[in-house]
């Protein structure tokens, strides 16, 4: 596993780590499948914990959970 020294990452940094495009990461953010902090209209930062969780899922993209109390089968 790659060491992640920073607390927050830009969508382009996460895209490089996950070997996907920046637009894919932004789509995950907009769909609610990847947690991110919105700094301005066009600027997001993704917490290290969210990046790690996404990378641990491997090829499977994170799924959106409509009911936060519901369980998710992985």
N, CA, C and O atoms as a Tripos MOL2 file, in Angstrom:
@<TRIPOS>MOLECULE
protein
  296   295    74     0     0
PROTEIN
NO_CHARGES

@<TRIPOS>ATOM
      1 N           0.8510   -1.1700    0.0000 N.3       1 UNK1
      2 CA          0.0000    0.0000    0.0000 C.3       1 UNK1
      3 C           0.8960    1.2320    0.0000 C.2       1 UNK1
      4 O           1.8980    1.2870    0.7140 O.2       1 UNK1
      5 N           0.5290    2.2010   -0.7960 N.am      2 UNK2
      6 CA          1.2560    3.4530   -0.8760 C.3       2 UNK2
      7 C           1.0710    4.2560    0.4090 C.2       2 UNK2
      8 O          -0.0410    4.3560    0.9270 O.2       2 UNK2
      9 N           2.1370    4.8130    0.9090 N.am      3 UNK3
     10 CA          2.0370    5.6740    2.1030 C.3       3 UNK3
     11 C           1.4510    7.0090    1.6720 C.2       3 UNK3
     12 O           1.8260    7.5690    0.6420 O.2       3 UNK3
     13 N           0.5300    7.5040    2.4760 N.am      4 UNK4
     14 CA         -0.1200    8.7720    2.1830 C.3       4 UNK4
     15 C           0.1960    9.7650    3.3040 C.2       4 UNK4
     16 O          -0.4750    9.7700    4.3360 O.2       4 UNK4
     17 N           1.2150   10.6050    3.1030 N.am      5 UNK5
     18 CA          1.6590   11.4940    4.1820 C.3       5 UNK5
     19 C           0.7640   12.7170    4.4110 C.2       5 UNK5
     20 O           0.7520   13.2700    5.5110 O.2       5 UNK5
     21 N           0.0190   13.1440    3.3960 N.am      6 UNK6
     22 CA         -0.7830   14.3580    3.5340 C.3       6 UNK6
     23 C          -2.1580   14.0380    4.1200 C.2       6 UNK6
     24 O          -2.6590   12.9240    3.9710 O.2       6 UNK6
     25 N          -2.7610   15.0160    4.7820 N.am      7 UNK7
     26 CA         -4.0990   14.8400    5.3630 C.3       7 UNK7
     27 C          -5.1910   14.9500    4.3040 C.2       7 UNK7
     28 O          -6.2410   14.3190    4.4300 O.2       7 UNK7
     29 N          -4.9530   15.7480    3.2580 N.am      8 UNK8
     30 CA         -5.9470   15.9540    2.1970 C.3       8 UNK8
     31 C          -5.2780   15.9030    0.8360 C.2       8 UNK8
     32 O          -4.1140   16.2750    0.6860 O.2       8 UNK8
     33 N          -6.0410   15.4290   -0.1720 N.am      9 UNK9
     34 CA         -5.5180   15.2830   -1.5270 C.3       9 UNK9
     35 C          -6.4770   15.9240   -2.5300 C.2       9 UNK9
     36 O          -7.6900   15.9510   -2.3160 O.2       9 UNK9
     37 N          -5.9240   16.4330   -3.6120 N.am     10 UNK10
     38 CA         -6.7420   17.0020   -4.6810 C.3      10 UNK10
     39 C          -7.3150   15.8500   -5.5140 C.2      10 UNK10
     40 O          -6.7900   14.7380   -5.4750 O.2      10 UNK10
     41 N          -8.3830   16.1110   -6.2610 N.am     11 UNK11
     42 CA         -8.9320   15.0710   -7.1290 C.3      11 UNK11
     43 C          -7.9060   14.5240   -8.1310 C.2      11 UNK11
     44 O          -7.9050   13.3280   -8.4240 O.2      11 UNK11
     45 N          -7.0450   15.3820   -8.6510 N.am     12 UNK12
     46 CA         -6.0440   14.8870   -9.6120 C.3      12 UNK12
     47 C          -5.0190   13.9730   -8.9380 C.2      12 UNK12
     48 O          -4.5660   13.0040   -9.5470 O.2      12 UNK12
     49 N          -4.6530   14.2660   -7.7020 N.am     13 UNK13
     50 CA         -3.7210   13.3910   -6.9730 C.3      13 UNK13
     51 C          -4.3600   12.0270   -6.7080 C.2      13 UNK13
     52 O          -3.7170   10.9880   -6.8620 O.2      13 UNK13
     53 N          -5.6170   12.0440   -6.3140 N.am     14 UNK14
     54 CA         -6.3230   10.7870   -6.0550 C.3      14 UNK14
     55 C          -6.4840   10.0030   -7.3510 C.2      14 UNK14
     56 O          -6.3610    8.7780   -7.3550 O.2      14 UNK14
     57 N          -6.7580   10.6950   -8.4450 N.am     15 UNK15
     58 CA         -6.8870   10.0330   -9.7440 C.3      15 UNK15
     59 C          -5.5990    9.3050  -10.1190 C.2      15 UNK15
     60 O          -5.6390    8.1720  -10.5990 O.2      15 UNK15
     61 N          -4.4590    9.9560   -9.8990 N.am     16 UNK16
     62 CA         -3.1700    9.3030  -10.2020 C.3      16 UNK16
     63 C          -2.9720    8.0630   -9.3350 C.2      16 UNK16
     64 O          -2.5440    7.0190   -9.8280 O.2      16 UNK16
     65 N          -3.2840    8.1770   -8.0400 N.am     17 UNK17
     66 CA         -3.1220    7.0400   -7.1300 C.3      17 UNK17
     67 C          -4.0200    5.8630   -7.5160 C.2      17 UNK17
     68 O          -3.6320    4.7040   -7.3750 O.2      17 UNK17
     69 N          -5.2240    6.1740   -8.0050 N.am     18 UNK18
     70 CA         -6.2030    5.1360   -8.3190 C.3      18 UNK18
     71 C          -6.1660    4.7000   -9.7820 C.2      18 UNK18
     72 O          -6.9110    3.8030  -10.1770 O.2      18 UNK18
     73 N          -5.3140    5.3210  -10.5840 N.am     19 UNK19
     74 CA         -5.2050    5.0260  -12.0190 C.3      19 UNK19
     75 C          -6.5330    5.2080  -12.7450 C.2      19 UNK19
     76 O          -6.9460    4.3710  -13.5470 O.2      19 UNK19
     77 N          -7.1870    6.3240  -12.4400 N.am     20 UNK20
     78 CA         -8.4170    6.7130  -13.1380 C.3      20 UNK20
     79 C          -8.2760    8.1860  -13.5100 C.2      20 UNK20
     80 O          -7.2950    8.8300  -13.1380 O.2      20 UNK20
     81 N          -9.2400    8.7110  -14.2320 N.am     21 UNK21
     82 CA         -9.1760   10.1150  -14.6250 C.3      21 UNK21
     83 C          -9.6750   11.0290  -13.5050 C.2      21 UNK21
     84 O         -10.4010   10.5970  -12.6090 O.2      21 UNK21
     85 N          -9.2800   12.2790  -13.5720 N.am     22 UNK22
     86 CA         -9.7530   13.2700  -12.6000 C.3      22 UNK22
     87 C         -11.2640   13.4160  -12.6790 C.2      22 UNK22
     88 O         -11.9280   13.6140  -11.6620 O.2      22 UNK22
     89 N         -11.8070   13.3190  -13.8890 N.am     23 UNK23
     90 CA        -13.2620   13.4480  -14.0360 C.3      23 UNK23
     91 C         -13.9900   12.2900  -13.3500 C.2      23 UNK23
     92 O         -15.1060   12.4700  -12.8620 O.2      23 UNK23
     93 N         -13.3810   11.1170  -13.3060 N.am     24 UNK24
     94 CA        -13.9840    9.9910  -12.5860 C.3      24 UNK24
     95 C         -14.0430   10.2930  -11.0920 C.2      24 UNK24
     96 O         -15.0550   10.0290  -10.4420 O.2      24 UNK24
     97 N         -12.9730   10.8380  -10.5530 N.am     25 UNK25
     98 CA        -12.9430   11.1900   -9.1280 C.3      25 UNK25
     99 C         -13.9830   12.2590   -8.8380 C.2      25 UNK25
    100 O         -14.7010   12.1670   -7.8420 O.2      25 UNK25
    101 N         -14.0770   13.2720   -9.6910 N.am     26 UNK26
    102 CA        -15.0920   14.3130   -9.4970 C.3      26 UNK26
    103 C         -16.5030   13.7360   -9.5900 C.2      26 UNK26
    104 O         -17.3950   14.1620   -8.8570 O.2      26 UNK26
    105 N         -16.7080   12.7850  -10.4730 N.am     27 UNK27
    106 CA        -18.0240   12.1320  -10.5670 C.3      27 UNK27
    107 C         -18.3270   11.3830   -9.2780 C.2      27 UNK27
    108 O         -19.4470   11.4580   -8.7730 O.2      27 UNK27
    109 N         -17.3510   10.6620   -8.7360 N.am     28 UNK28
    110 CA        -17.5450    9.9740   -7.4520 C.3      28 UNK28
    111 C         -17.9350   10.9730   -6.3540 C.2      28 UNK28
    112 O         -18.8070   10.6910   -5.5320 O.2      28 UNK28
    113 N         -17.2850   12.1310   -6.3500 N.am     29 UNK29
    114 CA        -17.5920   13.1600   -5.3480 C.3      29 UNK29
    115 C         -19.0180   13.6680   -5.5370 C.2      29 UNK29
    116 O         -19.7890   13.7270   -4.5790 O.2      29 UNK29
    117 N         -19.3680   14.0340   -6.7630 N.am     30 UNK30
    118 CA        -20.7040   14.5680   -7.0440 C.3      30 UNK30
    119 C         -21.7990   13.5440   -6.8030 C.2      30 UNK30
    120 O         -22.9120   13.9070   -6.4220 O.2      30 UNK30
    121 N         -21.5020   12.2710   -7.0200 N.am     31 UNK31
    122 CA        -22.4820   11.2010   -6.7930 C.3      31 UNK31
    123 C         -22.5930   10.8090   -5.3180 C.2      31 UNK31
    124 O         -23.4660   10.0290   -4.9380 O.2      31 UNK31
    125 N         -21.6970   11.3610   -4.4910 N.am     32 UNK32
    126 CA        -21.7100   11.0180   -3.0720 C.3      32 UNK32
    127 C         -21.0230    9.7030   -2.7560 C.2      32 UNK32
    128 O         -21.2070    9.1530   -1.6700 O.2      32 UNK32
    129 N         -20.2320    9.1920   -3.6920 N.am     33 UNK33
    130 CA        -19.5390    7.9200   -3.4890 C.3      33 UNK33
    131 C         -18.1270    8.0880   -2.9240 C.2      33 UNK33
    132 O         -17.4790    7.1090   -2.5530 O.2      33 UNK33
    133 N         -17.6560    9.3360   -2.8620 N.am     34 UNK34
    134 CA        -16.3380    9.6280   -2.3080 C.3      34 UNK34
    135 C         -16.4600   10.9110   -1.4920 C.2      34 UNK34
    136 O         -16.8540   11.9550   -2.0120 O.2      34 UNK34
    137 N         -16.1230   10.8210   -0.2250 N.am     35 UNK35
    138 CA        -16.2270   11.9850    0.6600 C.3      35 UNK35
    139 C         -15.1650   13.0110    0.3080 C.2      35 UNK35
    140 O         -14.0070   12.6700    0.0660 O.2      35 UNK35
    141 N         -15.5770   14.2770    0.2820 N.am     36 UNK36
    142 CA        -14.6400   15.3580   -0.0170 C.3      36 UNK36
    143 C         -15.1160   16.6320    0.6590 C.2      36 UNK36
    144 O         -16.2950   16.7870    0.9780 O.2      36 UNK36
    145 N         -14.1750   17.5340    0.8700 N.am     37 UNK37
    146 CA        -14.4620   18.8450    1.4380 C.3      37 UNK37
    147 C         -14.4580   19.8410    0.2880 C.2      37 UNK37
    148 O         -13.5040   19.9030   -0.4880 O.2      37 UNK37
    149 N         -15.5240   20.6180    0.1840 N.am     38 UNK38
    150 CA        -15.6050   21.6160   -0.8780 C.3      38 UNK38
    151 C         -15.0370   22.9360   -0.3560 C.2      38 UNK38
    152 O         -15.5700   23.5210    0.5870 O.2      38 UNK38
    153 N         -13.9520   23.3970   -0.9760 N.am     39 UNK39
    154 CA        -13.3020   24.6270   -0.5470 C.3      39 UNK39
    155 C         -13.8440   25.8490   -1.2780 C.2      39 UNK39
    156 O         -13.8540   26.9530   -0.7330 O.2      39 UNK39
    157 N         -14.2930   25.6470   -2.5090 N.am     40 UNK40
    158 CA        -14.8930   26.7070   -3.3120 C.3      40 UNK40
    159 C         -15.7560   26.0440   -4.3750 C.2      40 UNK40
    160 O         -15.9140   24.8230   -4.3780 O.2      40 UNK40
    161 N         -16.3050   26.8360   -5.2640 N.am     41 UNK41
    162 CA        -17.1950   26.2830   -6.2900 C.3      41 UNK41
    163 C         -16.5400   25.1610   -7.1030 C.2      41 UNK41
    164 O         -17.2050   24.1980   -7.4870 O.2      41 UNK41
    165 N         -15.2440   25.2900   -7.3590 N.am     42 UNK42
    166 CA        -14.5580   24.3100   -8.2060 C.3      42 UNK42
    167 C         -13.3990   23.5940   -7.5320 C.2      42 UNK42
    168 O         -12.6380   22.9010   -8.2060 O.2      42 UNK42
    169 N         -13.2450   23.7410   -6.2260 N.am     43 UNK43
    170 CA        -12.0940   23.1570   -5.5390 C.3      43 UNK43
    171 C         -12.5360   22.1980   -4.4480 C.2      43 UNK43
    172 O         -13.3070   22.5600   -3.5600 O.2      43 UNK43
    173 N         -12.0360   20.9630   -4.5230 N.am     44 UNK44
    174 CA        -12.3210   19.9330   -3.5270 C.3      44 UNK44
    175 C         -11.0260   19.3960   -2.9630 C.2      44 UNK44
    176 O          -9.9870   19.4230   -3.6230 O.2      44 UNK44
    177 N         -11.0960   18.9100   -1.7400 N.am     45 UNK45
    178 CA         -9.9940   18.1640   -1.1420 C.3      45 UNK45
    179 C         -10.5830   16.9110   -0.5260 C.2      45 UNK45
    180 O         -11.6430   16.9390    0.1000 O.2      45 UNK45
    181 N          -9.8720   15.8120   -0.7170 N.am     46 UNK46
    182 CA        -10.3360   14.4990   -0.2750 C.3      46 UNK46
    183 C          -9.4970   14.0600    0.9150 C.2      46 UNK46
    184 O          -8.2700   14.0050    0.8260 O.2      46 UNK46
    185 N         -10.1550   13.7450    2.0340 N.am     47 UNK47
    186 CA         -9.4010   13.3170    3.2230 C.3      47 UNK47
    187 C          -8.6560   12.0040    2.9890 C.2      47 UNK47
    188 O          -9.1180   11.1370    2.2460 O.2      47 UNK47
    189 N          -7.5130   11.8740    3.6260 N.am     48 UNK48
    190 CA         -6.6810   10.6720    3.5020 C.3      48 UNK48
    191 C          -7.4970    9.3970    3.7580 C.2      48 UNK48
    192 O          -7.3480    8.4110    3.0370 O.2      48 UNK48
    193 N          -8.3510    9.4160    4.7740 N.am     49 UNK49
    194 CA         -9.1430    8.2370    5.1120 C.3      49 UNK49
    195 C         -10.0420    7.8080    3.9490 C.2      49 UNK49
    196 O         -10.2020    6.6130    3.7020 O.2      49 UNK49
    197 N         -10.6230    8.7640    3.2420 N.am     50 UNK50
    198 CA        -11.4590    8.4480    2.0850 C.3      50 UNK50
    199 C         -10.6310    7.8670    0.9450 C.2      50 UNK50
    200 O         -11.0660    6.9460    0.2530 O.2      50 UNK50
    201 N          -9.4300    8.4150    0.7570 N.am     51 UNK51
    202 CA         -8.5340    7.9080   -0.2920 C.3      51 UNK51
    203 C          -8.1520    6.4660    0.0200 C.2      51 UNK51
    204 O          -8.2080    5.6060   -0.8600 O.2      51 UNK51
    205 N          -7.7690    6.1970    1.2560 N.am     52 UNK52
    206 CA         -7.3730    4.8410    1.6490 C.3      52 UNK52
    207 C          -8.5280    3.8670    1.4380 C.2      52 UNK52
    208 O          -8.3440    2.7800    0.8910 O.2      52 UNK52
    209 N          -9.7130    4.2650    1.8720 N.am     53 UNK53
    210 CA        -10.8920    3.4020    1.7240 C.3      53 UNK53
    211 C         -11.1480    3.0830    0.2490 C.2      53 UNK53
    212 O         -11.4440    1.9400   -0.1020 O.2      53 UNK53
    213 N         -11.0340    4.0960   -0.6060 N.am     54 UNK54
    214 CA        -11.2640    3.8790   -2.0310 C.3      54 UNK54
    215 C         -10.2010    2.9580   -2.6270 C.2      54 UNK54
    216 O         -10.5250    2.0640   -3.4090 O.2      54 UNK54
    217 N          -8.9340    3.1700   -2.2630 N.am     55 UNK55
    218 CA         -7.8600    2.3290   -2.8030 C.3      55 UNK55
    219 C          -7.9710    0.8870   -2.3100 C.2      55 UNK55
    220 O          -7.6220   -0.0430   -3.0380 O.2      55 UNK55
    221 N          -8.4500    0.6940   -1.0920 N.am     56 UNK56
    222 CA         -8.6160   -0.6690   -0.5690 C.3      56 UNK56
    223 C          -9.7010   -1.4300   -1.3100 C.2      56 UNK56
    224 O          -9.6590   -2.6580   -1.3710 O.2      56 UNK56
    225 N         -10.6690   -0.7230   -1.8720 N.am     57 UNK57
    226 CA        -11.7280   -1.3760   -2.6360 C.3      57 UNK57
    227 C         -11.2070   -1.8990   -3.9750 C.2      57 UNK57
    228 O         -11.8490   -2.7330   -4.6130 O.2      57 UNK57
    229 N         -10.0500   -1.4080   -4.3940 N.am     58 UNK58
    230 CA         -9.4460   -1.8810   -5.6310 C.3      58 UNK58
    231 C         -10.2300   -1.4430   -6.8440 C.2      58 UNK58
    232 O         -10.5580   -0.2640   -6.9830 O.2      58 UNK58
    233 N         -10.5340   -2.3740   -7.7220 N.am     59 UNK59
    234 CA        -11.1940   -2.0570   -8.9780 C.3      59 UNK59
    235 C         -12.6720   -1.7080   -8.8010 C.2      59 UNK59
    236 O         -13.2690   -1.0760   -9.6730 O.2      59 UNK59
    237 N         -13.2570   -2.1120   -7.6930 N.am     60 UNK60
    238 CA        -14.6780   -1.8140   -7.4880 C.3      60 UNK60
    239 C         -14.8430   -0.3810   -7.0060 C.2      60 UNK60
    240 O         -14.2870   -0.0120   -5.9720 O.2      60 UNK60
    241 N         -15.5950    0.4320   -7.7370 N.am     61 UNK61
    242 CA        -15.8060    1.8080   -7.2770 C.3      61 UNK61
    243 C         -16.7030    1.8270   -6.0490 C.2      61 UNK61
    244 O         -17.5450    0.9440   -5.8870 O.2      61 UNK61
    245 N         -16.5350    2.8130   -5.1900 N.am     62 UNK62
    246 CA        -17.3830    2.8960   -4.0040 C.3      62 UNK62
    247 C         -18.8400    3.0760   -4.4020 C.2      62 UNK62
    248 O         -19.1420    3.7410   -5.3930 O.2      62 UNK62
    249 N         -19.7510    2.4750   -3.6190 N.am     63 UNK63
    250 CA        -21.1740    2.5860   -3.9010 C.3      63 UNK63
    251 C         -21.8170    3.5840   -2.9650 C.2      63 UNK63
    252 O         -21.4030    3.7530   -1.8180 O.2      63 UNK63
    253 N         -22.8290    4.2350   -3.4790 N.am     64 UNK64
    254 CA        -23.5760    5.2000   -2.6810 C.3      64 UNK64
    255 C         -24.5940    4.4630   -1.8300 C.2      64 UNK64
    256 O         -25.2850    3.5680   -2.3180 O.2      64 UNK64
    257 N         -24.6890    4.8340   -0.5650 N.am     65 UNK65
    258 CA        -25.6610    4.2280    0.3490 C.3      65 UNK65
    259 C         -26.7480    5.2620    0.5860 C.2      65 UNK65
    260 O         -26.4860    6.3240    1.1510 O.2      65 UNK65
    261 N         -27.9670    4.9590    0.1570 N.am     66 UNK66
    262 CA        -29.0700    5.9040    0.3050 C.3      66 UNK66
    263 C         -29.4850    6.0430    1.7690 C.2      66 UNK66
    264 O         -29.7660    7.1490    2.2310 O.2      66 UNK66
    265 N         -29.5240    4.9360    2.4920 N.am     67 UNK67
    266 CA        -29.9260    4.9500    3.8920 C.3      67 UNK67
    267 C         -28.6690    4.7270    4.7370 C.2      67 UNK67
    268 O         -28.1260    3.6230    4.7490 O.2      67 UNK67
    269 N         -28.2030    5.7600    5.4420 N.am     68 UNK68
    270 CA        -26.9530    5.6060    6.1970 C.3      68 UNK68
    271 C         -27.0050    4.5550    7.2940 C.2      68 UNK68
    272 O         -25.9600    4.1420    7.7970 O.2      68 UNK68
    273 N         -28.1950    4.1140    7.6750 N.am     69 UNK69
    274 CA        -28.3080    3.0750    8.7120 C.3      69 UNK69
    275 C         -28.3350    1.6820    8.0910 C.2      69 UNK69
    276 O         -28.2510    0.6840    8.8060 O.2      69 UNK69
    277 N         -28.4490    1.6070    6.7870 N.am     70 UNK70
    278 CA        -28.4970    0.3180    6.1100 C.3      70 UNK70
    279 C         -27.1100   -0.2740    6.0020 C.2      70 UNK70
    280 O         -26.1170    0.4530    5.9640 O.2      70 UNK70
    281 N         -27.0400   -1.5980    5.9500 N.am     71 UNK71
    282 CA        -25.7530   -2.2600    5.7830 C.3      71 UNK71
    283 C         -25.4390   -2.3940    4.3060 C.2      71 UNK71
    284 O         -26.3390   -2.4170    3.4650 O.2      71 UNK71
    285 N         -24.1530   -2.4840    3.9980 N.am     72 UNK72
    286 CA        -23.6940   -2.6090    2.6150 C.3      72 UNK72
    287 C         -22.9050   -3.8890    2.5030 C.2      72 UNK72
    288 O         -21.9810   -4.1260    3.2810 O.2      72 UNK72
    289 N         -23.2650   -4.7230    1.5310 N.am     73 UNK73
    290 CA        -22.5220   -5.9460    1.2780 C.3      73 UNK73
    291 C         -21.3220   -5.6050    0.4130 C.2      73 UNK73
    292 O         -21.4610   -4.9950   -0.6470 O.2      73 UNK73
    293 N         -20.1370   -6.0050    0.8740 N.am     74 UNK74
    294 CA        -18.9260   -5.7380    0.0880 C.3      74 UNK74
    295 C         -18.4280   -6.9730   -0.5440 C.2      74 UNK74
    296 O         -17.4160   -6.9430   -1.2440 O.2      74 UNK74
@<TRIPOS>BOND
     1     1     2 1
     2     2     3 1
     3     3     4 2
     4     3     5 am
     5     5     6 1
     6     6     7 1
     7     7     8 2
     8     7     9 am
     9     9    10 1
    10    10    11 1
    11    11    12 2
    12    11    13 am
    13    13    14 1
    14    14    15 1
    15    15    16 2
    16    15    17 am
    17    17    18 1
    18    18    19 1
    19    19    20 2
    20    19    21 am
    21    21    22 1
    22    22    23 1
    23    23    24 2
    24    23    25 am
    25    25    26 1
    26    26    27 1
    27    27    28 2
    28    27    29 am
    29    29    30 1
    30    30    31 1
    31    31    32 2
    32    31    33 am
    33    33    34 1
    34    34    35 1
    35    35    36 2
    36    35    37 am
    37    37    38 1
    38    38    39 1
    39    39    40 2
    40    39    41 am
    41    41    42 1
    42    42    43 1
    43    43    44 2
    44    43    45 am
    45    45    46 1
    46    46    47 1
    47    47    48 2
    48    47    49 am
    49    49    50 1
    50    50    51 1
    51    51    52 2
    52    51    53 am
    53    53    54 1
    54    54    55 1
    55    55    56 2
    56    55    57 am
    57    57    58 1
    58    58    59 1
    59    59    60 2
    60    59    61 am
    61    61    62 1
    62    62    63 1
    63    63    64 2
    64    63    65 am
    65    65    66 1
    66    66    67 1
    67    67    68 2
    68    67    69 am
    69    69    70 1
    70    70    71 1
    71    71    72 2
    72    71    73 am
    73    73    74 1
    74    74    75 1
    75    75    76 2
    76    75    77 am
    77    77    78 1
    78    78    79 1
    79    79    80 2
    80    79    81 am
    81    81    82 1
    82    82    83 1
    83    83    84 2
    84    83    85 am
    85    85    86 1
    86    86    87 1
    87    87    88 2
    88    87    89 am
    89    89    90 1
    90    90    91 1
    91    91    92 2
    92    91    93 am
    93    93    94 1
    94    94    95 1
    95    95    96 2
    96    95    97 am
    97    97    98 1
    98    98    99 1
    99    99   100 2
   100    99   101 am
   101   101   102 1
   102   102   103 1
   103   103   104 2
   104   103   105 am
   105   105   106 1
   106   106   107 1
   107   107   108 2
   108   107   109 am
   109   109   110 1
   110   110   111 1
   111   111   112 2
   112   111   113 am
   113   113   114 1
   114   114   115 1
   115   115   116 2
   116   115   117 am
   117   117   118 1
   118   118   119 1
   119   119   120 2
   120   119   121 am
   121   121   122 1
   122   122   123 1
   123   123   124 2
   124   123   125 am
   125   125   126 1
   126   126   127 1
   127   127   128 2
   128   127   129 am
   129   129   130 1
   130   130   131 1
   131   131   132 2
   132   131   133 am
   133   133   134 1
   134   134   135 1
   135   135   136 2
   136   135   137 am
   137   137   138 1
   138   138   139 1
   139   139   140 2
   140   139   141 am
   141   141   142 1
   142   142   143 1
   143   143   144 2
   144   143   145 am
   145   145   146 1
   146   146   147 1
   147   147   148 2
   148   147   149 am
   149   149   150 1
   150   150   151 1
   151   151   152 2
   152   151   153 am
   153   153   154 1
   154   154   155 1
   155   155   156 2
   156   155   157 am
   157   157   158 1
   158   158   159 1
   159   159   160 2
   160   159   161 am
   161   161   162 1
   162   162   163 1
   163   163   164 2
   164   163   165 am
   165   165   166 1
   166   166   167 1
   167   167   168 2
   168   167   169 am
   169   169   170 1
   170   170   171 1
   171   171   172 2
   172   171   173 am
   173   173   174 1
   174   174   175 1
   175   175   176 2
   176   175   177 am
   177   177   178 1
   178   178   179 1
   179   179   180 2
   180   179   181 am
   181   181   182 1
   182   182   183 1
   183   183   184 2
   184   183   185 am
   185   185   186 1
   186   186   187 1
   187   187   188 2
   188   187   189 am
   189   189   190 1
   190   190   191 1
   191   191   192 2
   192   191   193 am
   193   193   194 1
   194   194   195 1
   195   195   196 2
   196   195   197 am
   197   197   198 1
   198   198   199 1
   199   199   200 2
   200   199   201 am
   201   201   202 1
   202   202   203 1
   203   203   204 2
   204   203   205 am
   205   205   206 1
   206   206   207 1
   207   207   208 2
   208   207   209 am
   209   209   210 1
   210   210   211 1
   211   211   212 2
   212   211   213 am
   213   213   214 1
   214   214   215 1
   215   215   216 2
   216   215   217 am
   217   217   218 1
   218   218   219 1
   219   219   220 2
   220   219   221 am
   221   221   222 1
   222   222   223 1
   223   223   224 2
   224   223   225 am
   225   225   226 1
   226   226   227 1
   227   227   228 2
   228   227   229 am
   229   229   230 1
   230   230   231 1
   231   231   232 2
   232   231   233 am
   233   233   234 1
   234   234   235 1
   235   235   236 2
   236   235   237 am
   237   237   238 1
   238   238   239 1
   239   239   240 2
   240   239   241 am
   241   241   242 1
   242   242   243 1
   243   243   244 2
   244   243   245 am
   245   245   246 1
   246   246   247 1
   247   247   248 2
   248   247   249 am
   249   249   250 1
   250   250   251 1
   251   251   252 2
   252   251   253 am
   253   253   254 1
   254   254   255 1
   255   255   256 2
   256   255   257 am
   257   257   258 1
   258   258   259 1
   259   259   260 2
   260   259   261 am
   261   261   262 1
   262   262   263 1
   263   263   264 2
   264   263   265 am
   265   265   266 1
   266   266   267 1
   267   267   268 2
   268   267   269 am
   269   269   270 1
   270   270   271 1
   271   271   272 2
   272   271   273 am
   273   273   274 1
   274   274   275 1
   275   275   276 2
   276   275   277 am
   277   277   278 1
   278   278   279 1
   279   279   280 2
   280   279   281 am
   281   281   282 1
   282   282   283 1
   283   283   284 2
   284   283   285 am
   285   285   286 1
   286   286   287 1
   287   287   288 2
   288   287   289 am
   289   289   290 1
   290   290   291 1
   291   291   292 2
   292   291   293 am
   293   293   294 1
   294   294   295 1
   295   295   296 2
@<TRIPOS>SUBSTRUCTURE
     1 UNK1         2 RESIDUE 1 A UNK
     2 UNK2         6 RESIDUE 1 A UNK
     3 UNK3        10 RESIDUE 1 A UNK
     4 UNK4        14 RESIDUE 1 A UNK
     5 UNK5        18 RESIDUE 1 A UNK
     6 UNK6        22 RESIDUE 1 A UNK
     7 UNK7        26 RESIDUE 1 A UNK
     8 UNK8        30 RESIDUE 1 A UNK
     9 UNK9        34 RESIDUE 1 A UNK
    10 UNK10       38 RESIDUE 1 A UNK
    11 UNK11       42 RESIDUE 1 A UNK
    12 UNK12       46 RESIDUE 1 A UNK
    13 UNK13       50 RESIDUE 1 A UNK
    14 UNK14       54 RESIDUE 1 A UNK
    15 UNK15       58 RESIDUE 1 A UNK
    16 UNK16       62 RESIDUE 1 A UNK
    17 UNK17       66 RESIDUE 1 A UNK
    18 UNK18       70 RESIDUE 1 A UNK
    19 UNK19       74 RESIDUE 1 A UNK
    20 UNK20       78 RESIDUE 1 A UNK
    21 UNK21       82 RESIDUE 1 A UNK
    22 UNK22       86 RESIDUE 1 A UNK
    23 UNK23       90 RESIDUE 1 A UNK
    24 UNK24       94 RESIDUE 1 A UNK
    25 UNK25       98 RESIDUE 1 A UNK
    26 UNK26      102 RESIDUE 1 A UNK
    27 UNK27      106 RESIDUE 1 A UNK
    28 UNK28      110 RESIDUE 1 A UNK
    29 UNK29      114 RESIDUE 1 A UNK
    30 UNK30      118 RESIDUE 1 A UNK
    31 UNK31      122 RESIDUE 1 A UNK
    32 UNK32      126 RESIDUE 1 A UNK
    33 UNK33      130 RESIDUE 1 A UNK
    34 UNK34      134 RESIDUE 1 A UNK
    35 UNK35      138 RESIDUE 1 A UNK
    36 UNK36      142 RESIDUE 1 A UNK
    37 UNK37      146 RESIDUE 1 A UNK
    38 UNK38      150 RESIDUE 1 A UNK
    39 UNK39      154 RESIDUE 1 A UNK
    40 UNK40      158 RESIDUE 1 A UNK
    41 UNK41      162 RESIDUE 1 A UNK
    42 UNK42      166 RESIDUE 1 A UNK
    43 UNK43      170 RESIDUE 1 A UNK
    44 UNK44      174 RESIDUE 1 A UNK
    45 UNK45      178 RESIDUE 1 A UNK
    46 UNK46      182 RESIDUE 1 A UNK
    47 UNK47      186 RESIDUE 1 A UNK
    48 UNK48      190 RESIDUE 1 A UNK
    49 UNK49      194 RESIDUE 1 A UNK
    50 UNK50      198 RESIDUE 1 A UNK
    51 UNK51      202 RESIDUE 1 A UNK
    52 UNK52      206 RESIDUE 1 A UNK
    53 UNK53      210 RESIDUE 1 A UNK
    54 UNK54      214 RESIDUE 1 A UNK
    55 UNK55      218 RESIDUE 1 A UNK
    56 UNK56      222 RESIDUE 1 A UNK
    57 UNK57      226 RESIDUE 1 A UNK
    58 UNK58      230 RESIDUE 1 A UNK
    59 UNK59      234 RESIDUE 1 A UNK
    60 UNK60      238 RESIDUE 1 A UNK
    61 UNK61      242 RESIDUE 1 A UNK
    62 UNK62      246 RESIDUE 1 A UNK
    63 UNK63      250 RESIDUE 1 A UNK
    64 UNK64      254 RESIDUE 1 A UNK
    65 UNK65      258 RESIDUE 1 A UNK
    66 UNK66      262 RESIDUE 1 A UNK
    67 UNK67      266 RESIDUE 1 A UNK
    68 UNK68      270 RESIDUE 1 A UNK
    69 UNK69      274 RESIDUE 1 A UNK
    70 UNK70      278 RESIDUE 1 A UNK
    71 UNK71      282 RESIDUE 1 A UNK
    72 UNK72      286 RESIDUE 1 A UNK
    73 UNK73      290 RESIDUE 1 A UNK
    74 UNK74      294 RESIDUE 1 A UNK
